Amino acid sequence: MPTTTRMSRRAWALLLVLCGTIFLEGGDVAMLAVALPTIRADLGLSTGTAAWVMSGYVLGYAGFTLLGGRSADLLGRRRMFLTWLVVFLAFSALGGLATDGWMLVVARFVTGVAAAFMTPAAMSIITTSYREGPQRDRALLVFAGVGAGGFSLGLVIGGLLTELGWRWVFFAPVVFGGVILAAALRLIPAEPRPARPGTGGYDLAGAGSAAGAMLLLAYGIVRLEHGGDGLALTLGSLAAGLALVAAFIAVERRARTPLIRLEIFRKAAMVRADVAAMLFLGAFFGFQFIVTLYLQELRGWSSLQTAIALIVMGCDAVLAPLLTPRLVRRYGHARVIFAGFVLAIVAYGLFLPVGMGWPYLAMFPTLLLSGMAFALAYGPLTIAATEAVGAEEQGLAGGLLYTFTQFGSAVGISAATAVYGLAGGDGSPRALLDAYRAALAVPVVMVLVGAAIAAVGLRRRGGG
């Protein structure tokens, strides 16, 4: 196994292009989150429609990531990456031209679907283009760190673009993505046409049941934040999603050329990494969502002030590619993952007693530690989720990881929102503060459970 992380200039250029894509995807989400209040006011959107502008993306992403990851293996990674990057840019432009809420919701849903195919393809290009060992680990750590940095910096970029006009939040990614597309056409290597499946053909029944199950489960999870409002629809969606999961398993067991080889779930290290990533991302985004509400609703900070305050969380964009690879080489990714969870527990725990008028310096340790925790945990989790998987299933492994992380994000935000709503009381400033404190317990619980799972992996690997 190679022991060097040295890469050629072309290899670095390819990685830069793929990192540009994940930066684009993360920044796109963050910019919209900052711009949404302005968009809502300008287009006169109802609260429900505004919520679905955000949720539509999550539905598309979570619903099709599993299918997207497998499609990269079956139909070609380069082809899937380039095709869906074009779709991503086209519907981002459509969002910028929207004149009504339904256009925005449709644009965001299709953009999420495009990301569901594009992101696992990008990740599988990395895992099949860079030699297994330190070189691949470094590439994955840089990729994960840039993605996280895209979200953090996207908050600030979104605030600045919104000042120019909210439509630039949609048009700017098109310009940036066009540059990435031009470079990708030159740098992503051609690949042999994937072998066509045998007599069983493509597993269309498996693909349909998987996409339907993921969509229904994601829809049910997103609706959790509505609490008792429409509870029957929420529970019905979750039940129907679980029923389709059972149908999918039955189909895959009988299929001659299954969409997903079910034996892959016997890889305990991969499953632990996926579940831990789900909990970590859910806690991170749930925490960030509640902090944003606290700063804007209770403290009265503007979207730009909030974005600048949170930029310290973007330290992961620097630490992940520079520091984390060294820590992984020295201590092994299992120890680094566990350390990331421990830092997250400390960070979110420090914010639990948040006060009505906390100065920024009182918040700074939590924001800094949460960014450091992300830098330590997320990149090594992507290594753990893919290292034991063969090259022919790297797209599937990436799809599984992103499916878990998207569901984690939805669960973290929805659960925190539901607790916040239940604890809101009479809506007075004191009641709202108590609601924020109650909601902040959600990310703390999630990282505590994640740390326990990471500790199991640490013990089984002997720390390596």
ZIBELGI-V427312 format. One record per residue. N is the residue number from 1. RES is the residue in three letters. SS is DSSP state (~ for helix, > for strand, _ for the rest). PSI is psi in whole degrees, 0 to 359 (999 if undefined). OMEGA is omega as a letter, one per 30 degrees, with the letter a starting at -180 (999 if undefined). Layout:
# ZIBELGI-V427312
n = <N/N>
res = <RES/RES>
ss = <SS/SS>
psi = <PSI/PSI>
omega = <OMEGA/OMEGA>
This chain:
# ZIBELGI-V427312
n = <1/2/3/4/5/6/7/8/9/10/11/12/13/14/15/16/17/18/19/20/21/22/23/24/25/26/27/28/29/30/31/32/33/34/35/36/37/38/39/40/41/42/43/44/45/46/47/48/49/50/51/52/53/54/55/56/57/58/59/60/61/62/63/64/65/66/67/68/69/70/71/72/73/74/75/76/77/78/79/80/81/82/83/84/85/86/87/88/89/90/91/92/93/94/95/96/97/98/99/100/101/102/103/104/105/106/107/108/109/110/111/112/113/114/115/116/117/118/119/120/121/122/123/124/125/126/127/128/129/130/131/132/133/134/135/136/137/138/139/140/141/142/143/144/145/146/147/148/149/150/151/152/153/154/155/156/157/158/159/160/161/162/163/164/165/166/167/168/169/170/171/172/173/174/175/176/177/178/179/180/181/182/183/184/185/186/187/188/189/190/191/192/193/194/195/196/197/198/199/200/201/202/203/204/205/206/207/208/209/210/211/212/213/214/215/216/217/218/219/220/221/222/223/224/225/226/227/228/229/230/231/232/233/234/235/236/237/238/239/240/241/242/243/244/245/246/247/248/249/250/251/252/253/254/255/256/257/258/259/260/261/262/263/264/265/266/267/268/269/270/271/272/273/274/275/276/277/278/279/280/281/282/283/284/285/286/287/288/289/290/291/292/293/294/295/296/297/298/299/300/301/302/303/304/305/306/307/308/309/310/311/312/313/314/315/316/317/318/319/320/321/322/323/324/325/326/327/328/329/330/331/332/333/334/335/336/337/338/339/340/341/342/343/344/345/346/347/348/349/350/351/352/353/354/355/356/357/358/359/360/361/362/363/364/365/366/367/368/369/370/371/372/373/374/375/376/377/378/379/380/381/382/383/384/385/386/387/388/389/390/391/392/393/394/395/396/397/398/399/400/401/402/403/404/405/406/407/408/409/410/411/412/413/414/415/416/417/418/419/420/421/422/423/424/425/426/427/428/429/430/431/432/433/434/435/436/437/438/439/440/441/442/443/444/445/446/447/448/449/450/451/452/453/454/455/456/457/458/459/460/461/462/463/464>
res = <MET/PRO/THR/THR/THR/ARG/MET/SER/ARG/ARG/ALA/TRP/ALA/LEU/LEU/LEU/VAL/LEU/CYS/GLY/THR/ILE/PHE/LEU/GLU/GLY/GLY/ASP/VAL/ALA/MET/LEU/ALA/VAL/ALA/LEU/PRO/THR/ILE/ARG/ALA/ASP/LEU/GLY/LEU/SER/THR/GLY/THR/ALA/ALA/TRP/VAL/MET/SER/GLY/TYR/VAL/LEU/GLY/TYR/ALA/GLY/PHE/THR/LEU/LEU/GLY/GLY/ARG/SER/ALA/ASP/LEU/LEU/GLY/ARG/ARG/ARG/MET/PHE/LEU/THR/TRP/LEU/VAL/VAL/PHE/LEU/ALA/PHE/SER/ALA/LEU/GLY/GLY/LEU/ALA/THR/ASP/GLY/TRP/MET/LEU/VAL/VAL/ALA/ARG/PHE/VAL/THR/GLY/VAL/ALA/ALA/ALA/PHE/MET/THR/PRO/ALA/ALA/MET/SER/ILE/ILE/THR/THR/SER/TYR/ARG/GLU/GLY/PRO/GLN/ARG/ASP/ARG/ALA/LEU/LEU/VAL/PHE/ALA/GLY/VAL/GLY/ALA/GLY/GLY/PHE/SER/LEU/GLY/LEU/VAL/ILE/GLY/GLY/LEU/LEU/THR/GLU/LEU/GLY/TRP/ARG/TRP/VAL/PHE/PHE/ALA/PRO/VAL/VAL/PHE/GLY/GLY/VAL/ILE/LEU/ALA/ALA/ALA/LEU/ARG/LEU/ILE/PRO/ALA/GLU/PRO/ARG/PRO/ALA/ARG/PRO/GLY/THR/GLY/GLY/TYR/ASP/LEU/ALA/GLY/ALA/GLY/SER/ALA/ALA/GLY/ALA/MET/LEU/LEU/LEU/ALA/TYR/GLY/ILE/VAL/ARG/LEU/GLU/HIS/GLY/GLY/ASP/GLY/LEU/ALA/LEU/THR/LEU/GLY/SER/LEU/ALA/ALA/GLY/LEU/ALA/LEU/VAL/ALA/ALA/PHE/ILE/ALA/VAL/GLU/ARG/ARG/ALA/ARG/THR/PRO/LEU/ILE/ARG/LEU/GLU/ILE/PHE/ARG/LYS/ALA/ALA/MET/VAL/ARG/ALA/ASP/VAL/ALA/ALA/MET/LEU/PHE/LEU/GLY/ALA/PHE/PHE/GLY/PHE/GLN/PHE/ILE/VAL/THR/LEU/TYR/LEU/GLN/GLU/LEU/ARG/GLY/TRP/SER/SER/LEU/GLN/THR/ALA/ILE/ALA/LEU/ILE/VAL/MET/GLY/CYS/ASP/ALA/VAL/LEU/ALA/PRO/LEU/LEU/THR/PRO/ARG/LEU/VAL/ARG/ARG/TYR/GLY/HIS/ALA/ARG/VAL/ILE/PHE/ALA/GLY/PHE/VAL/LEU/ALA/ILE/VAL/ALA/TYR/GLY/LEU/PHE/LEU/PRO/VAL/GLY/MET/GLY/TRP/PRO/TYR/LEU/ALA/MET/PHE/PRO/THR/LEU/LEU/LEU/SER/GLY/MET/ALA/PHE/ALA/LEU/ALA/TYR/GLY/PRO/LEU/THR/ILE/ALA/ALA/THR/GLU/ALA/VAL/GLY/ALA/GLU/GLU/GLN/GLY/LEU/ALA/GLY/GLY/LEU/LEU/TYR/THR/PHE/THR/GLN/PHE/GLY/SER/ALA/VAL/GLY/ILE/SER/ALA/ALA/THR/ALA/VAL/TYR/GLY/LEU/ALA/GLY/GLY/ASP/GLY/SER/PRO/ARG/ALA/LEU/LEU/ASP/ALA/TYR/ARG/ALA/ALA/LEU/ALA/VAL/PRO/VAL/VAL/MET/VAL/LEU/VAL/GLY/ALA/ALA/ILE/ALA/ALA/VAL/GLY/LEU/ARG/ARG/ARG/GLY/GLY/GLY>
ss = <_/_/_/_/_/_/_/_/~/~/~/~/~/~/~/~/~/~/~/~/~/~/~/~/~/~/~/~/~/~/~/~/~/~/~/~/~/~/~/~/~/~/~/_/_/_/~/~/~/~/~/~/~/~/~/~/~/~/~/~/~/~/~/~/~/~/~/~/~/~/~/~/~/~/~/_/~/~/~/~/~/~/~/~/~/~/~/~/~/~/~/~/~/~/~/~/_/_/_/_/~/~/~/~/~/~/~/~/~/~/~/~/~/~/~/~/~/~/~/~/~/~/~/~/~/~/~/~/~/_/_/_/_/~/~/~/~/~/~/~/~/~/~/~/~/~/~/~/~/~/~/~/~/~/~/~/~/~/~/~/~/~/~/~/_/_/_/~/~/~/~/~/~/~/~/~/~/~/~/~/~/~/~/~/~/~/~/_/_/_/_/_/_/_/_/_/_/_/_/_/_/_/_/~/~/~/~/~/~/~/~/~/~/~/~/~/~/~/~/~/~/~/~/~/~/~/_/_/_/_/~/~/~/~/~/~/~/~/~/~/~/~/~/~/~/~/~/~/~/~/~/~/~/~/_/_/_/_/_/_/_/~/~/~/~/~/_/~/~/~/~/~/~/~/~/~/~/~/~/~/~/~/~/~/~/~/~/~/~/~/~/~/~/~/~/~/~/~/_/_/_/_/~/~/~/~/~/~/~/~/~/~/~/~/~/~/~/~/~/~/~/~/~/~/~/~/~/~/~/~/~/_/~/~/~/~/~/~/~/~/~/~/~/~/~/~/~/~/~/~/~/_/_/_/_/_/_/_/_/~/~/~/~/~/~/~/~/~/~/~/~/~/~/~/~/~/~/~/~/~/~/~/~/~/~/~/_/_/_/_/~/~/~/~/~/~/~/~/~/~/~/~/~/~/~/~/~/~/~/~/~/~/~/~/~/~/~/~/~/~/~/~/_/_/_/_/_/_/~/~/~/~/~/~/~/~/~/~/~/~/~/~/~/~/~/~/~/~/~/~/~/~/~/~/~/~/~/~/~/~/~/_/_/_>
psi = <134/147/9/150/4/133/153/168/320/322/320/321/318/316/322/320/314/322/325/325/314/329/319/315/314/318/324/315/315/318/320/322/321/323/345/317/321/318/316/315/320/319/357/41/144/166/318/315/319/319/322/341/320/315/330/321/316/318/312/318/306/326/332/3/320/314/321/319/317/327/326/322/320/327/353/126/315/313/314/320/309/317/312/341/319/317/317/313/321/316/340/318/320/321/322/338/359/140/359/162/320/327/320/317/315/315/318/323/312/325/320/318/316/317/327/331/322/316/313/327/318/316/321/333/320/311/344/351/340/140/139/140/210/324/312/319/316/317/317/322/320/316/311/319/320/323/315/319/327/319/314/312/334/331/316/314/319/320/318/317/325/328/327/332/130/336/337/339/333/324/326/316/331/317/312/317/330/322/317/317/316/318/322/323/329/327/329/120/148/154/153/146/127/143/137/148/161/210/339/348/191/146/76/323/319/318/316/315/325/312/318/318/314/320/313/318/317/319/316/320/317/326/350/329/346/354/231/347/109/35/324/319/320/309/322/320/316/318/317/322/316/323/320/329/315/318/320/315/317/318/315/328/333/344/140/322/80/148/318/124/110/338/343/335/356/351/93/322/320/314/317/317/319/315/318/320/320/314/320/312/321/317/317/311/327/317/312/323/314/320/320/316/316/314/320/318/314/318/344/23/149/167/323/318/317/315/317/322/324/355/336/335/342/8/340/333/334/315/321/312/337/314/315/317/322/319/320/317/325/319/349/148/334/316/321/320/313/320/323/318/319/316/321/319/314/315/307/327/324/335/350/319/27/139/174/325/39/133/160/326/332/332/335/315/318/314/319/313/325/322/319/320/318/318/321/319/315/312/308/330/325/327/311/331/348/347/332/14/138/161/326/350/20/325/318/317/318/320/319/316/312/332/313/317/324/319/322/316/316/317/315/313/315/318/317/320/319/316/318/316/319/328/6/338/225/3/4/160/319/319/321/319/317/324/320/315/318/317/328/343/335/306/328/314/319/317/333/315/318/321/322/319/318/326/326/314/323/317/319/330/354/27/356/999>
omega = <a/a/a/l/a/l/l/l/a/l/l/l/l/l/l/l/a/l/l/l/a/l/l/a/l/l/l/l/a/a/l/l/l/a/a/l/l/l/a/a/a/a/l/a/l/l/a/l/l/l/a/l/l/a/l/l/l/l/a/a/a/a/a/a/l/l/l/l/a/l/l/l/a/a/l/a/a/a/a/a/a/a/a/l/l/l/l/a/a/a/l/l/l/l/l/l/a/l/l/a/a/l/l/a/l/a/a/l/a/l/l/l/l/l/a/l/a/a/l/l/l/a/a/l/l/a/l/a/a/a/l/a/a/a/l/l/a/l/l/l/l/l/a/a/l/l/l/l/l/l/a/a/l/l/a/l/l/l/l/a/l/l/l/a/a/a/l/l/l/a/a/l/l/l/a/a/l/l/l/a/l/l/a/l/a/a/a/a/l/a/l/l/a/l/l/l/a/a/a/a/l/a/a/l/l/l/a/a/l/a/l/l/a/l/a/l/l/l/l/l/l/a/a/a/l/l/a/l/a/a/a/l/l/a/l/l/l/a/l/l/l/l/l/l/l/l/l/l/l/l/a/l/a/a/l/l/a/l/l/l/a/l/a/a/l/l/a/a/l/a/l/a/a/a/l/l/l/a/a/l/l/l/a/a/l/l/a/l/a/l/l/l/a/a/a/a/a/a/l/l/l/l/l/l/l/a/l/l/a/a/l/l/l/l/l/l/l/a/a/l/a/a/a/l/l/l/l/l/a/a/a/a/a/l/a/l/a/l/l/l/l/l/l/l/l/a/a/l/l/a/a/a/a/a/a/a/a/l/a/a/l/l/a/a/l/a/l/a/l/l/l/l/l/l/a/a/a/l/l/l/l/l/a/a/a/a/a/a/a/a/a/l/l/l/l/l/l/l/l/l/a/l/l/a/l/l/l/l/a/a/a/a/a/a/l/l/l/l/l/a/a/a/a/l/a/l/l/l/l/l/l/l/l/l/l/a/l/a/a/l/a/l/l/l/a/a/l/l/l/l/l/l/l/l/l/l/l/a/a/l/a/l/a/999>
